[in-house]
Amino acid sequence: MASRNDHPGEQVAEDPVKLIGIRETPLSVDEVFRAVGDDAAGGTALFVGTVRNHDEGADVDELGYSCHPSAEAEMRRIAEKVVAAYPVRALAAVHRVGDLKVGDLAVVVGVSCPHRGEAFEACRKLIDDLKHEVPIWKHQKFSDGTEEWVGAC
C-alpha cells in the first residue's frame, strides 16, 4: 500500500504559478483567491498589503510605487523558488504601481498547499522575498510636506 505522501495531491502541482503581475489598476483579493484554488489543497494562505496612514512615527497621506522593467520577471523567479521549497498546488502574486491612497491594496499574494502549515510558510516566504528582492520602490508623502523613497517594496 502506498503512503499518503505518495498521493499526487501531496506533491507540487504541474505548473503551480497561476498568476504573476504588476498592475496599474486596483488589485483584487478575489482574483488571487480564485487563482490559487485547487481541489488537492487543504490550506490556502493569503497576504494582503495595504497602504497604512503612518510610517516610523510620521503621518502618511499617500504614496506611489514604481518598478524596474524586470520586476515581474523577478516576481516569477521568486515564485519558482517558493514552489521548489514547498509542495505548492497553486501560487499567485500581484503588486500595484502608481499613486495609491491610504487603505488601497498594494500587494496581494496567495499560496495553496496540501496542508495549512505549508501554505502559511510558503505564503510568508513568498511575501518576504518579494519585499526584499523585487525592484519596486515606494515614494511616501507625509502630512508635514516631506517625502521619502524606500527601496524594494
Beta strands, then each sheet from edge to edge (+ up, - down):
strand 1: 17-23
strand 2: 43-50
strand 3: 54-55
strand 4: 58-67
strand 5: 90-96
strand 6: 98-101
strand 7: 105-113
strand 8: 136-142
strand 9: 147-150
sheet 1: 1+ 5+ 7- 2+
sheet 2: 3+ 4- 6+
sheet 3: 3+ 4- 8+ 9-
end
